Amino acid sequence: MFVCGVNEKEYKSDIDIVSNASCTTNCLAPLAKVINDRFGIVEGLMTTVHAMTATQKTVDGPSSKDWRGGRAASFNIIPSSTGAAKV
């Protein structure tokens, strides 16, 4: 995964698959890099708030992932994980 301003120099032309990271990662990583380079980061916690995304249900229905994922996003605040947390 590459984030402009953070690690784009690590890209090599022989890499076949490139991911430009998630929107959350693209927002958090540049700021975290500056703080880490200047002061160092031992551990961190982040909270992100999104509008509805393409993977959320707009009405209540079954979810193969978990029971919370089946709730209507337009009527519920649904805690979820983010790809940025896996980096």
PAZAVO-41290 format. One record per atom (N, C-alpha, C): residue number from 1; atom name; x, y, z. Coordinates in Angstrom, 2 decimals, padded with zeros to 5 digits. Example, Ala and Ser with C-alpha at 12.3 -4.5 7.8 and 13.67 -1.06 7.14 Angstrom:
<sites>
<site i="1" at="N" u="013.19" v="-005.69" w="007.80"/>
<site i="1" at="CA" u="012.30" v="-004.50" w="007.80"/>
<site i="1" at="C" u="013.20" v="-003.30" w="007.80"/>
<site i="2" at="N" u="012.85" v="-002.25" w="007.08"/>
<site i="2" at="CA" u="013.67" v="-001.06" w="007.14"/>
<site i="2" at="C" u="012.90" v="000.03" w="007.87"/>
</sites>
This chain:
<sites>
<site i="1" at="N" u="000.85" v="-001.16" w="000.00"/>
<site i="1" at="CA" u="000.00" v="000.00" w="000.00"/>
<site i="1" at="C" u="000.90" v="001.22" w="000.00"/>
<site i="2" at="N" u="000.55" v="002.21" w="-000.80"/>
<site i="2" at="CA" u="001.35" v="003.43" w="-000.91"/>
<site i="2" at="C" u="000.49" v="004.65" w="-000.60"/>
<site i="3" at="N" u="001.07" v="005.57" w="000.16"/>
<site i="3" at="CA" u="000.39" v="006.81" w="000.52"/>
<site i="3" at="C" u="001.30" v="007.95" w="000.09"/>
<site i="4" at="N" u="000.79" v="008.83" w="-000.77"/>
<site i="4" at="CA" u="001.58" v="009.97" w="-001.24"/>
<site i="4" at="C" u="002.01" v="010.81" w="-000.05"/>
<site i="5" at="N" u="003.28" v="011.18" w="-000.04"/>
<site i="5" at="CA" u="003.81" v="011.98" w="001.04"/>
<site i="5" at="C" u="004.31" v="011.15" w="002.21"/>
<site i="6" at="N" u="004.11" v="009.84" w="002.13"/>
<site i="6" at="CA" u="004.54" v="008.97" w="003.23"/>
<site i="6" at="C" u="005.55" v="007.94" w="002.73"/>
<site i="7" at="N" u="005.16" v="007.12" w="001.76"/>
<site i="7" at="CA" u="006.06" v="006.05" w="001.32"/>
<site i="7" at="C" u="006.04" v="005.81" w="-000.19"/>
<site i="8" at="N" u="005.64" v="006.80" w="-000.97"/>
<site i="8" at="CA" u="005.55" v="006.59" w="-002.42"/>
<site i="8" at="C" u="006.91" v="006.32" w="-003.06"/>
<site i="9" at="N" u="007.99" v="006.68" w="-002.40"/>
<site i="9" at="CA" u="009.33" v="006.43" w="-002.94"/>
<site i="9" at="C" u="009.70" v="004.95" w="-002.89"/>
<site i="10" at="N" u="008.95" v="004.17" w="-002.12"/>
<site i="10" at="CA" u="009.19" v="002.73" w="-002.04"/>
<site i="10" at="C" u="008.64" v="001.99" w="-003.26"/>
<site i="11" at="N" u="007.82" v="002.66" w="-004.06"/>
<site i="11" at="CA" u="007.24" v="002.02" w="-005.25"/>
<site i="11" at="C" u="008.34" v="001.68" w="-006.24"/>
<site i="12" at="N" u="008.30" v="000.49" w="-006.77"/>
<site i="12" at="CA" u="009.22" v="000.03" w="-007.81"/>
<site i="12" at="C" u="008.41" v="-000.35" w="-009.03"/>
<site i="13" at="N" u="008.96" v="-000.11" w="-010.21"/>
<site i="13" at="CA" u="008.20" v="-000.33" w="-011.45"/>
<site i="13" at="C" u="007.84" v="-001.80" w="-011.69"/>
<site i="14" at="N" u="008.49" v="-002.73" w="-011.02"/>
<site i="14" at="CA" u="008.16" v="-004.14" w="-011.23"/>
<site i="14" at="C" u="007.00" v="-004.63" w="-010.35"/>
<site i="15" at="N" u="006.44" v="-003.76" w="-009.55"/>
<site i="15" at="CA" u="005.29" v="-004.13" w="-008.72"/>
<site i="15" at="C" u="004.04" v="-004.13" w="-009.59"/>
<site i="16" at="N" u="003.34" v="-005.27" w="-009.62"/>
<site i="16" at="CA" u="002.17" v="-005.41" w="-010.49"/>
<site i="16" at="C" u="000.89" v="-004.86" w="-009.86"/>
<site i="17" at="N" u="000.74" v="-004.99" w="-008.56"/>
<site i="17" at="CA" u="-000.49" v="-004.58" w="-007.89"/>
<site i="17" at="C" u="-000.18" v="-003.41" w="-006.97"/>
<site i="18" at="N" u="-000.90" v="-002.33" w="-007.16"/>
<site i="18" at="CA" u="-000.69" v="-001.13" w="-006.34"/>
<site i="18" at="C" u="-002.02" v="-000.74" w="-005.71"/>
<site i="19" at="N" u="-002.01" v="-000.48" w="-004.41"/>
<site i="19" at="CA" u="-003.18" v="000.02" w="-003.71"/>
<site i="19" at="C" u="-002.86" v="001.41" w="-003.19"/>
<site i="20" at="N" u="-003.76" v="002.34" w="-003.44"/>
<site i="20" at="CA" u="-003.54" v="003.70" w="-002.96"/>
<site i="20" at="C" u="-004.12" v="003.89" w="-001.57"/>
<site i="21" at="N" u="-004.33" v="002.84" w="-000.84"/>
<site i="21" at="CA" u="-004.81" v="002.88" w="000.55"/>
<site i="21" at="C" u="-006.26" v="003.35" w="000.63"/>
<site i="22" at="N" u="-006.78" v="003.36" w="001.84"/>
<site i="22" at="CA" u="-008.16" v="003.78" w="002.06"/>
<site i="22" at="C" u="-008.21" v="005.29" w="002.28"/>
<site i="23" at="N" u="-009.40" v="005.86" w="002.21"/>
<site i="23" at="CA" u="-009.54" v="007.30" w="002.44"/>
<site i="23" at="C" u="-009.09" v="007.66" w="003.85"/>
<site i="24" at="N" u="-009.37" v="006.80" w="004.81"/>
<site i="24" at="CA" u="-008.95" v="007.05" w="006.19"/>
<site i="24" at="C" u="-007.43" v="007.05" w="006.29"/>
<site i="25" at="N" u="-006.78" v="006.07" w="005.66"/>
<site i="25" at="CA" u="-005.33" v="006.00" w="005.68"/>
<site i="25" at="C" u="-004.72" v="007.21" w="005.00"/>
<site i="26" at="N" u="-005.28" v="007.63" w="003.87"/>
<site i="26" at="CA" u="-004.76" v="008.79" w="003.16"/>
<site i="26" at="C" u="-004.88" v="010.07" w="003.98"/>
<site i="27" at="N" u="-005.85" v="010.14" w="004.87"/>
<site i="27" at="CA" u="-006.00" v="011.31" w="005.74"/>
<site i="27" at="C" u="-005.07" v="011.23" w="006.95"/>
<site i="28" at="N" u="-004.95" v="010.06" w="007.54"/>
<site i="28" at="CA" u="-004.20" v="009.91" w="008.78"/>
<site i="28" at="C" u="-002.70" v="009.77" w="008.58"/>
<site i="29" at="N" u="-002.27" v="009.02" w="007.59"/>
<site i="29" at="CA" u="-000.86" v="008.67" w="007.44"/>
<site i="29" at="C" u="000.08" v="009.86" w="007.28"/>
<site i="30" at="N" u="-000.23" v="010.87" w="006.46"/>
<site i="30" at="CA" u="000.71" v="012.00" w="006.34"/>
<site i="30" at="C" u="000.92" v="012.73" w="007.67"/>
<site i="31" at="N" u="-000.15" v="012.95" w="008.41"/>
<site i="31" at="CA" u="-000.04" v="013.62" w="009.71"/>
<site i="31" at="C" u="000.73" v="012.75" w="010.71"/>
<site i="32" at="N" u="000.42" v="011.46" w="010.73"/>
<site i="32" at="CA" u="001.12" v="010.54" w="011.63"/>
<site i="32" at="C" u="002.60" v="010.47" w="011.28"/>
<site i="33" at="N" u="002.94" v="010.53" w="010.00"/>
<site i="33" at="CA" u="004.35" v="010.51" w="009.59"/>
<site i="33" at="C" u="005.10" v="011.71" w="010.12"/>
<site i="34" at="N" u="004.50" v="012.89" w="010.00"/>
<site i="34" at="CA" u="005.15" v="014.12" w="010.49"/>
<site i="34" at="C" u="005.37" v="014.03" w="012.01"/>
<site i="35" at="N" u="004.34" v="013.61" w="012.73"/>
<site i="35" at="CA" u="004.45" v="013.50" w="014.19"/>
<site i="35" at="C" u="005.49" v="012.44" w="014.57"/>
<site i="36" at="N" u="005.47" v="011.30" w="013.88"/>
<site i="36" at="CA" u="006.42" v="010.23" w="014.17"/>
<site i="36" at="C" u="007.85" v="010.66" w="013.87"/>
<site i="37" at="N" u="008.06" v="011.32" w="012.73"/>
<site i="37" at="CA" u="009.41" v="011.76" w="012.36"/>
<site i="37" at="C" u="009.96" v="012.77" w="013.36"/>
<site i="38" at="N" u="009.10" v="013.62" w="013.89"/>
<site i="38" at="CA" u="009.55" v="014.69" w="014.79"/>
<site i="38" at="C" u="009.62" v="014.24" w="016.25"/>
<site i="39" at="N" u="008.63" v="013.50" w="016.71"/>
<site i="39" at="CA" u="008.55" v="013.16" w="018.13"/>
<site i="39" at="C" u="008.60" v="011.66" w="018.40"/>
<site i="40" at="N" u="008.20" v="010.85" w="017.43"/>
<site i="40" at="CA" u="008.08" v="009.40" w="017.62"/>
<site i="40" at="C" u="006.70" v="009.04" w="018.13"/>
<site i="41" at="N" u="006.17" v="007.95" w="017.62"/>
<site i="41" at="CA" u="004.86" v="007.45" w="018.06"/>
<site i="41" at="C" u="005.07" v="006.04" w="018.59"/>
<site i="42" at="N" u="004.68" v="005.80" w="019.82"/>
<site i="42" at="CA" u="004.78" v="004.47" w="020.41"/>
<site i="42" at="C" u="003.53" v="003.67" w="020.09"/>
<site i="43" at="N" u="002.37" v="004.26" w="020.31"/>
<site i="43" at="CA" u="001.11" v="003.65" w="019.93"/>
<site i="43" at="C" u="000.09" v="004.76" w="019.75"/>
<site i="44" at="N" u="-001.01" v="004.44" w="019.11"/>
<site i="44" at="CA" u="-002.01" v="005.46" w="018.86"/>
<site i="44" at="C" u="-003.41" v="004.89" w="018.78"/>
<site i="45" at="N" u="-004.36" v="005.77" w="018.84"/>
<site i="45" at="CA" u="-005.77" v="005.42" w="018.72"/>
<site i="45" at="C" u="-006.41" v="006.46" w="017.82"/>
<site i="46" at="N" u="-007.21" v="006.01" w="016.89"/>
<site i="46" at="CA" u="-007.89" v="006.96" w="016.02"/>
<site i="46" at="C" u="-009.36" v="006.63" w="015.95"/>
<site i="47" at="N" u="-010.15" v="007.64" w="015.76"/>
<site i="47" at="CA" u="-011.58" v="007.49" w="015.55"/>
<site i="47" at="C" u="-011.91" v="008.19" w="014.25"/>
<site i="48" at="N" u="-012.68" v="007.54" w="013.43"/>
<site i="48" at="CA" u="-013.07" v="008.14" w="012.15"/>
<site i="48" at="C" u="-014.58" v="008.06" w="012.02"/>
<site i="49" at="N" u="-015.16" v="009.05" w="011.42"/>
<site i="49" at="CA" u="-016.61" v="009.09" w="011.20"/>
<site i="49" at="C" u="-016.85" v="009.20" w="009.70"/>
<site i="50" at="N" u="-017.65" v="008.30" w="009.18"/>
<site i="50" at="CA" u="-017.95" v="008.26" w="007.75"/>
<site i="50" at="C" u="-019.44" v="008.46" w="007.52"/>
<site i="51" at="N" u="-019.76" v="008.99" w="006.38"/>
<site i="51" at="CA" u="-021.13" v="008.89" w="005.89"/>
<site i="51" at="C" u="-021.33" v="007.44" w="005.45"/>
<site i="52" at="N" u="-022.47" v="007.12" w="004.92"/>
<site i="52" at="CA" u="-022.68" v="005.75" w="004.45"/>
<site i="52" at="C" u="-021.68" v="005.42" w="003.35"/>
<site i="53" at="N" u="-021.23" v="004.18" w="003.36"/>
<site i="53" at="CA" u="-020.30" v="003.72" w="002.33"/>
<site i="53" at="C" u="-020.98" v="002.66" w="001.47"/>
<site i="54" at="N" u="-020.33" v="002.28" w="000.40"/>
<site i="54" at="CA" u="-020.91" v="001.33" w="-000.56"/>
<site i="54" at="C" u="-021.14" v="-000.05" w="000.05"/>
<site i="55" at="N" u="-020.43" v="-000.39" w="001.10"/>
<site i="55" at="CA" u="-020.58" v="-001.73" w="001.68"/>
<site i="55" at="C" u="-021.63" v="-001.79" w="002.78"/>
<site i="56" at="N" u="-022.23" v="-000.67" w="003.15"/>
<site i="56" at="CA" u="-023.24" v="-000.67" w="004.20"/>
<site i="56" at="C" u="-024.64" v="-000.83" w="003.63"/>
<site i="57" at="N" u="-025.49" v="-001.44" w="004.41"/>
<site i="57" at="CA" u="-026.89" v="-001.62" w="004.01"/>
<site i="57" at="C" u="-027.66" v="-000.32" w="004.23"/>
<site i="58" at="N" u="-028.58" v="-000.02" w="003.33"/>
<site i="58" at="CA" u="-029.41" v="001.18" w="003.50"/>
<site i="58" at="C" u="-030.70" v="000.87" w="004.24"/>
<site i="59" at="N" u="-031.06" v="-000.40" w="004.31"/>
<site i="59" at="CA" u="-032.20" v="-000.85" w="005.12"/>
<site i="59" at="C" u="-031.75" v="-002.07" w="005.91"/>
<site i="60" at="N" u="-032.43" v="-002.38" w="007.02"/>
<site i="60" at="CA" u="-032.08" v="-003.55" w="007.82"/>
<site i="60" at="C" u="-032.16" v="-004.81" w="006.97"/>
<site i="61" at="N" u="-031.20" v="-005.69" w="007.14"/>
<site i="61" at="CA" u="-031.18" v="-006.94" w="006.40"/>
<site i="61" at="C" u="-030.05" v="-007.82" w="006.90"/>
<site i="62" at="N" u="-029.96" v="-009.05" w="006.40"/>
<site i="62" at="CA" u="-028.92" v="-009.97" w="006.87"/>
<site i="62" at="C" u="-027.53" v="-009.52" w="006.42"/>
<site i="63" at="N" u="-026.55" v="-009.82" w="007.26"/>
<site i="63" at="CA" u="-025.16" v="-009.54" w="006.93"/>
<site i="63" at="C" u="-024.34" v="-010.78" w="007.20"/>
<site i="64" at="N" u="-023.51" v="-011.17" w="006.26"/>
<site i="64" at="CA" u="-022.66" v="-012.34" w="006.46"/>
<site i="64" at="C" u="-021.46" v="-012.01" w="007.35"/>
<site i="65" at="N" u="-021.15" v="-010.72" w="007.51"/>
<site i="65" at="CA" u="-020.00" v="-010.31" w="008.31"/>
<site i="65" at="C" u="-020.30" v="-010.36" w="009.81"/>
<site i="66" at="N" u="-021.29" v="-009.60" w="010.25"/>
<site i="66" at="CA" u="-021.69" v="-009.58" w="011.66"/>
<site i="66" at="C" u="-023.07" v="-008.96" w="011.78"/>
<site i="67" at="N" u="-023.71" v="-009.09" w="012.93"/>
<site i="67" at="CA" u="-025.08" v="-008.61" w="013.09"/>
<site i="67" at="C" u="-025.18" v="-007.10" w="012.97"/>
<site i="68" at="N" u="-024.14" v="-006.37" w="013.39"/>
<site i="68" at="CA" u="-024.18" v="-004.91" w="013.28"/>
<site i="68" at="C" u="-024.19" v="-004.46" w="011.83"/>
<site i="69" at="N" u="-023.50" v="-005.21" w="010.98"/>
<site i="69" at="CA" u="-023.43" v="-004.86" w="009.57"/>
<site i="69" at="C" u="-024.76" v="-004.96" w="008.85"/>
<site i="70" at="N" u="-025.73" v="-005.62" w="009.46"/>
<site i="70" at="CA" u="-027.05" v="-005.75" w="008.85"/>
<site i="70" at="C" u="-028.00" v="-004.63" w="009.19"/>
<site i="71" at="N" u="-027.58" v="-003.71" w="010.06"/>
<site i="71" at="CA" u="-028.45" v="-002.60" w="010.45"/>
<site i="71" at="C" u="-028.41" v="-001.51" w="009.39"/>
<site i="72" at="N" u="-029.54" v="-000.82" w="009.24"/>
<site i="72" at="CA" u="-029.64" v="000.25" w="008.25"/>
<site i="72" at="C" u="-028.71" v="001.41" w="008.63"/>
<site i="73" at="N" u="-027.78" v="001.73" w="007.75"/>
<site i="73" at="CA" u="-026.80" v="002.77" w="008.03"/>
<site i="73" at="C" u="-027.43" v="004.15" w="008.14"/>
<site i="74" at="N" u="-028.56" v="004.36" w="007.49"/>
<site i="74" at="CA" u="-029.18" v="005.68" w="007.53"/>
<site i="74" at="C" u="-029.90" v="005.96" w="008.85"/>
<site i="75" at="N" u="-030.11" v="004.94" w="009.67"/>
<site i="75" at="CA" u="-030.82" v="005.11" w="010.94"/>
<site i="75" at="C" u="-030.00" v="004.72" w="012.17"/>
<site i="76" at="N" u="-028.79" v="004.27" w="011.98"/>
<site i="76" at="CA" u="-027.99" v="003.75" w="013.09"/>
<site i="76" at="C" u="-026.54" v="004.22" w="012.97"/>
<site i="77" at="N" u="-025.91" v="004.44" w="014.10"/>
<site i="77" at="CA" u="-024.47" v="004.65" w="014.13"/>
<site i="77" at="C" u="-023.86" v="003.28" w="014.34"/>
<site i="78" at="N" u="-023.07" v="002.82" w="013.38"/>
<site i="78" at="CA" u="-022.59" v="001.45" w="013.39"/>
<site i="78" at="C" u="-021.07" v="001.42" w="013.54"/>
<site i="79" at="N" u="-020.56" v="001.01" w="014.73"/>
<site i="79" at="CA" u="-019.11" v="000.90" w="014.90"/>
<site i="79" at="C" u="-018.56" v="-000.16" w="013.94"/>
<site i="80" at="N" u="-017.42" v="000.11" w="013.38"/>
<site i="80" at="CA" u="-016.83" v="-000.82" w="012.43"/>
<site i="80" at="C" u="-015.32" v="-000.65" w="012.42"/>
<site i="81" at="N" u="-014.62" v="-001.62" w="011.87"/>
<site i="81" at="CA" u="-013.17" v="-001.50" w="011.73"/>
<site i="81" at="C" u="-012.86" v="-000.73" w="010.45"/>
<site i="82" at="N" u="-011.61" v="-000.35" w="010.32"/>
<site i="82" at="CA" u="-011.16" v="000.36" w="009.13"/>
<site i="82" at="C" u="-009.86" v="-000.24" w="008.64"/>
<site i="83" at="N" u="-009.63" v="-000.17" w="007.35"/>
<site i="83" at="CA" u="-008.39" v="-000.69" w="006.79"/>
<site i="83" at="C" u="-007.16" v="000.01" w="007.34"/>
<site i="84" at="N" u="-007.30" v="001.26" w="007.76"/>
<site i="84" at="CA" u="-006.17" v="002.01" w="008.30"/>
<site i="84" at="C" u="-005.64" v="001.39" w="009.58"/>
<site i="85" at="N" u="-006.47" v="000.72" w="010.32"/>
<site i="85" at="CA" u="-006.06" v="000.11" w="011.58"/>
<site i="85" at="C" u="-005.17" v="-001.11" w="011.35"/>
<site i="86" at="N" u="-005.16" v="-001.64" w="010.15"/>
<site i="86" at="CA" u="-004.38" v="-002.84" w="009.85"/>
<site i="86" at="C" u="-002.98" v="-002.52" w="009.36"/>
<site i="87" at="N" u="-002.69" v="-001.25" w="009.20"/>
<site i="87" at="CA" u="-001.39" v="-000.84" w="008.66"/>
<site i="87" at="C" u="-000.37" v="-000.78" w="009.75"/>
</sites>
